[in-house]
Amino acid sequence: MTESKILTRPQAVEWADRWHTEGKRLVFTNGCFDILHLGHVDYLEKARQFGDKLILGLNTDASVSRIKGPLRPVVNEYARARLMASLAFIDAVVLFDEPTPLELIQALKPDVLVKGNDYAIADIVGADLVLQNGGRVETIPLVAGYSTTALIGKIREAYR
């Protein structure tokens, strides 16, 4: 069942178009989500509350390595996609390899674009596009003390 929520870009566009036709409010967010933790779950659960359907743009392994460095990701893209798709509040997962999710946002035309509040709305990729299309851009407070980088550091320290 979880694999059926992992879509190619054309499939994601098809689903988004169908949901828009049905009058559903489509929410989009993106990220690496390398090691799933409480901060991720809290963020994604809150993102879903802004609409009827939540599509997650998930960075490919190559993309994560370009952003985070050669030792990342810790968890490969297939496993990350399956984990994310298993979350009840995520309706679809689509991988992207570009430096930003702009092309994906252009294709999906979300009603709501969501990022963590560590981003200013003016700095969120695709915010201008979503706003021009009459949509909203929302930021969500991050759960203090939870990040993949901090978790990796804690694991490294524990096994030195």
Number of C-alpha atoms within 10 A of each C-alpha: 8 16 14 11 19 23 18 14 17 12 13 22 19 15 17 24 18 12 15 17 9 9 10 15 17 24 29 27 21 22 17 24 22 23 17 15 13 12 18 20 16 14 19 23 16 16 26 22 12 20 16 14 22 26 27 22 24 24 27 22 22 18 20 24 16 14 14 13 11 10 8 18 23 14 15 15 20 14 11 23 28 17 15 25 23 17 14 10 19 20 22 27 27 23 25 22 15 13 12 17 20 16 13 21 21 13 16 22 21 30 20 23 28 25 24 18 12 10 13 11 18 10 9 18 17 22 22 15 17 19 14 10 12 10 18 18 21 17 18 16 13 16 14 7 10 13 19 18 13 11 14 13 11 11 11 10 9 8 6 5
